[in-house]
């Protein structure tokens, strides 16, 4: 499934704006399957995501820190 995630991410990155939502849905489907393999349901994933966003910030402002160069 980890390899499949990589495949789906590549398809999303290569998609045009019209196809991107469907490809992104495929990424989400694989993420959910991976989480299920780890015994994590969608609610638990959301709790983890929210905690990380509070601690480290989110991408809502589309700002990505790339480190100190």
N, C-alpha and C positions, 0 to 999 in steps of 0.2 A: 504493500500500500504506500510505503514511503516513495518508492520509485514512481508509482502512479501519480502521487501528488506533484512530483517534479514534472511529469509529462503534462499534467493539466495546467500547471503554472505556465509552462512554455506556451501552450495553446492560448492561454489568456493573454500573455504578453504579445503574441503575434496577431491576435484578433483585432479587427477594426472595431470602431465604436458600436456598430450594429450587432456584431457577434459577441462582443465582450461580456454582456450580461449573462448569456448562456454559458460561456466558458467559465465565468466567475462562479456561477451556480455549480458547475462541475467541481471546481476547487473546493467549494463549501461541502459538497457531498463527500468528497474524499476526506476532508478534515473531520467531518462527523463520523465517518467510518473508522478513522484512526483513533479518535477519542473513544469510540465504543470498544475498540480493541484494548484500550487501557482502562476500561471500566468507568469511563466518564461520560455522563449524559450532557445534553445541550444546556440544561440549567447550571450544571457544575462548570461547564466551559465558560458560560457567561459570567458566573461569579468570579472565576479566575481572571477573565479578561477585565472585568470591572476593577478588581483589586490591583492588577498591574497598571491600569490606566490611572488610578488614583495615585499610585506610588511613583510611576515613571512618566506619566502623561500619556496622551493618546495622539492619534494622527488626525484629529478633527480639524486642526488648523493646517494640515498637510505639511507640517514642518518635520523634517527628519534630520537628526543629529548624526553626522558622519564621523565624529571623533575629532581629536586634536591633531592637526597636521603640522 
